[in-house]
Amino acid sequence: MSARARLRRSAAVAFVSAVTAGSALLLTACDPSADANAAKSGSATPSAATGSPSAPASAAPSASASASTTASPSAPASPSSSASAPADRPSATPTKAALNLTKGTGLTISNGTRYVVMDGKVVDFGTVVRDLAWSPDGKHAAFIDGNGNLETADPDGSHKVLVAKAPSGVTWSHPTWQVFTPTANESLSDLKAKNNLLFTADDHGALRLFGVPAQAGATPAPLRLGTFSDDNVKPLPETGNQWLNAGGRFGSAAYANKDDGQVYLRDEYLRQQGAAVSKGSQPDLSDEGDLVFVRSVGGHDHLFTKTGGYNGPERDITPKATVDYTEPTFSPDGATIAFRAPDGIYTMPAKGGTPKKVSDTVGLPAFRG
């Protein structure tokens, strides 16, 4: 079987662990170097390390609306949401309850504060949460804390575990869970069980991909990036890499390279090989092997999908976008895509359709299960 065929095969196999209900949000800023001021304002500005395009300050999903990407996001109203709420809590809209249609969808939203929107409410993690990601079974969250370190926690923010501390001067961002549970036959082969966290490390502008076992006191190590064994292949770039998202039963991953503007697929079936697949940024990989990513078209960021892995067709699913659509993520079944717009979070069918606004909170969306 060719290397590319292995990639397509591994990406197409459904994830072995069923995910539970709920969801989680990756951080809107994805910038572990941001300090308490970002949390207190309930907003954050995308950093260069994330590959997040900055939306126009007055942009909105329709010509008649306008909102700022740096305006304080609104969280759902609750009995404790008032003018006396903590300064780092997203405030409810004064005149009406903030839009929050996340209940029962598995979608969650984090915005760089200690509060995460999920299942129609706001969950207090008790600490700054950046780039929130979930284990495939939905039972554990991973995030970058206010000190820039990698932590895990239960869905309610309890039972926090410090996995690893970022070295001084190095910024970690965008963790993703990589999990593989071999079958009885696979356990006798070269395929070993995996329970890792992959992330980007920004060492004074040099962006590299790292991995670490998802356990306390583990030691991160650079990810090996081998090429497919095709003819005339070039070495894969070791720096400029960011925005990892793992998916599929074997823990394959998609990532982007800031320097060449390409989206890459990394095969985890056997040899950890990979290659560029398309122009774009901020990719997400579904458990069925499909890709969604961002590409600039006519001055705005559109969402593109690529089905069938490495050689599959690609399509602009937001051809009428008049503002920047960024940070897309697949639902567990691959049927829905959630994404960020300047005035909140939207969802739409993965096959294309009309975007639907589901939250006023401006942040990074993610599905827990």
Secondary structure, DSSP 4 states (H G I P E B T S, - for coil): --HHHHHHHHHHSPPSSPPPS------SS--TT--HHHHHHT-----GGGTPPPPPTT--SSTT----TTSPPPPPP-TT-STTS-TTSPPPPSSSPPPB--TTT-EEEE-SSSEEEETTEEEE-SS--EEEEE-TTSS-EEEE-TTS-EEEE-TTS-S-EEEEPPPTTEEEEEEEEEEE---TTGGGTT---EEEEEEEEEETTEEEEEEEESSTT---EEPP-EEPS-TT--PPPSSSEEEEEEETTTTEEEEEETTTTEEEEE--SSS-EEEEEEE-EEEEE-TTS-EEEEEEETTEEEEEEE-SGGG--EEES-TT--S--EEEEE-TTSSEEEEEETTEEEEEETT----EEEES--SEEEE--
